[in-house]
Amino acid sequence: MQGRSKDPGRIMINFETTQVKEEFERIKALGVVVIKAPYEMGGGWIATLADPDGNYFQLITQWASNRRL
C-alpha cells in the first residue's frame, strides 16, 4: 500500500489516555492535521487527527462503563 488514504475514516485507531487535551496539543504541535479538536461525549473526551498518509486516529478517554472505580 502506498499514498494517501482514499477513505480515511474507514478504520480508525483509538489511543486511550487520561490527558486527551494535553496529548492533542502535544501532537498538534508536531504538525499533524486536526480533524476535530477535543470535545466531550458521554462523560469522556475525544479528539480526531490524521497521520501523514491521511488516516484518522483518535485520542479518547476510557468510557465510563469501562473505568475502574
N, C-alpha and C positions, 0 to 999 in steps of 0.2 A: 504494500500500500504506500501511496505517496501523495503529496499535495494536500490541499485544503479539504476539509470535510464538506461533503455536499449536503449532509443532514446533521448539523452539529448537536441537535437535541435528542437524537435517536437513542443514544446510550449516554447516560450522564453519571459520572463518578461522584460520589459524595464523600467528603472528608469531614469527619466529626471532630469538633473542637469546642471547648467551653469558651473560647475567645474569638467568636466569628468576626466581630467588628475590628479587633486588633489585627487578626490574620488577614482580613480583607485589605486593610490599609497597608500592611507589610507587602503583600503580594501585588497590590495595585501599584505600589512604588517601583516595582520591578518592570513595569511597562505592559502588563497583560491587559487584554481587552475586558472591560467591565460590561457584563450583560445586564445585571441587576444588582444594585447596591444592597447592603444588608437591610432586611425587613423582617418584621415579626410575623409568625404564623403559628397558631396553635400553642402558644406559650414558648416557642423556640425561635431561633434566628436562622435565616438562610441568606446566602449571597451567591450569585452566579457569575462566573467568569469564563473566559475562553483561553485554551492553551495556544501555543504558536501555530498549530495546524487548524485552529478554529473549533476544536471540540470543546463542548461545555463541561465544566465541572462546578461543583457546589461546595461551599463551606456550610456546615449545618451544626446546630447543637443537637444533642441527643433528644429524641422525642420524649415527652413527659411520661408516656406509658412504659418506656424502657429505662428511665432513670432509676438509679438506686437511691433508696431513701436513707 
